[in-house]
């Protein structure tokens, strides 16, 4: 069971104080989370020489999280990823959400869950975060009550357990937006790190990085990560799909269709020796290679200025734009039913 400590984490521009909670396991590895946005601020694990290394991009206090536009570490909701034109029809009624990504709705809208304060309780060595999203927030229907439990085991596994219930039928697709760099958060690009994705197919995107409804095989394409290869190998390939999204920012259709937790991705760095296995109960995963990190964002932890492709995200999810394409797994949560998904990130030395 992890031990938990907490400390002040600065104040927002409106004067609201934030808190940083740190879970430390028996080996001295740790994960830190702030109540602002439920963001993962750091993941500190040993490299091949036993040196504790922070592999998550982040900020030194809440002001960075308030000002950022890249969702570092945040809990994402009410609906992760993109909804075309911010519009969906549910029970015969059309809902128009706020548009915050050009013509579309992204990661919950103008003020998503990553910009809200969460209530945090310490429970049996874990952090239990709760949030109430009122009916009509960002124009979503229903009062949604969300619980996210972060736990950090002695085998250096970070587990994120998402639960939610609504009093009306609504959309719910929760995820976490941590940016990983397995050489350490301050080490520059992730192009030489290697990735494997347990998926034979991906969802094809249009020029707004929105799935157009087509599900395509990865074989023979730049999206074939079924065997380990460098993230940078084809990241600037002269293909339409890569040009549309400025690199990798796509959803993979995970190969295990069961709802049991199963391996969906692996990553590792030959330089540090740090490896990561990702497992989930969800049907999809967005691999985003940090194409739009710019120096317009606040200065990162320890005075580091993060740049393009200095971190990558593996966001487990229901497929993006699933409100538009009925053959995708459903993003809808019925009134009174419980949303319940789990994703795990296990760190080790390879």
SULNOR-V352867 format. One record per backbone hydrogen bond with DSSP energy under -0.5 kcal/mol. NH is the residue of the N-H (numbers start at 1). CO is the residue of the C=O. Records with the same first field share a line. If there is no record, write none. Layout:
NH=CO / CO
This chain:
3=24
5=22
7=20
9=10 / 18
12=16
15=12
18=10
20=7
21=33
22=5
23=31
24=3 / 22
25=29
28=25
30=44
31=23
32=42
33=21
34=39
35=19
37=35 / 116
39=36
40=73
41=32 / 39
42=32
44=30
45=43 / 53
47=51
48=272
50=47
53=45
55=43 / 53
57=179
62=9
64=61
65=61
66=62
67=63
68=64
73=177
74=71
75=37
76=74 / 175
77=107
80=173
83=105
86=83
87=84
88=95
90=93
93=90
95=88
97=86 / 95
98=138
100=98 / 104
101=104
104=101
105=83
107=81
108=79
109=106
112=109
113=77
115=112
116=113
118=35
119=130
121=128
123=121 / 126
126=123
127=150
128=121 / 126
129=127 / 148
130=119
131=146
133=131 / 144
134=132
136=140
137=134
139=136
140=137
144=133 / 142
145=143 / 165
146=131 / 144
147=163
148=129
149=161
150=127 / 148
151=149 / 159
153=157
156=153
158=156 / 345
159=151 / 157
160=343
161=149 / 159
162=160 / 341
163=147
164=339
165=145
166=337
167=143
170=333
172=331
173=78
175=76
177=74
180=178 / 312
181=55
184=181
185=54
187=184
190=309
193=190
194=268
195=229
196=266
197=225
198=264
199=197
200=253
201=253
202=216
203=251
204=202 / 214
206=210
209=206
212=204
216=202 / 214
218=200
219=200
221=218
224=221
225=223
229=195
231=193
232=191
233=230
237=234
239=237
243=239
244=240
245=241
246=242 / 243
247=242
249=247
250=287
252=285
253=201
254=252 / 283
255=198
257=255
262=280
264=278
265=278
266=196
267=276
268=194
269=274
273=269
275=348
276=267
277=346
278=265
279=344
280=262
281=342
284=317
285=252
286=315
287=250 / 285
288=286 / 313
289=248
293=290
297=294
300=304
301=58
303=300
304=301
306=304
309=290
310=307
312=180
313=288
315=286
316=314
317=284
321=82
322=319
324=321
325=321
326=324
328=325
333=170
334=332
336=166
337=334
339=164 / 337
341=162
343=160
344=279
345=158
346=277
347=156
348=275
350=273 / 348
